[in-house]
């Protein structure tokens, strides 16, 4: 699809559905690295606050937040698909969206786990 320019009638999204399917599969492969990054941030945050928080309450809190993070991960798919539909999609766009989204999620993970740990410490 690199030969197609924005505004070109050839860029009709349904005509190139295999390209969009490849974008979704690329994001699903990235999900593994996304979850590993958030797991590292979560354990790093727990170690930073150095407390034994392996309770059932904490486990359910973490699982709930992990579920939310994976639902929000679809924002990357959708944004990348829209950018691709507009004719600007590339691996660079996917990588940039992934990096920015993962950094934002890592910050939110740090904040959520940190807040939980601080509240439990009181």
Secondary structure by P-SEA (a helix, b strand, c coil): ccccccccccccccccaaaaaaaaaaaaaaaaaaaaaaaaaaaaaaaaaccccccaaaaaaaaaaaaaaaaacaaaaaaaaaaaaaccccaaaaaaaaaaaaaaaaaaaaaaaaaaaaaaac
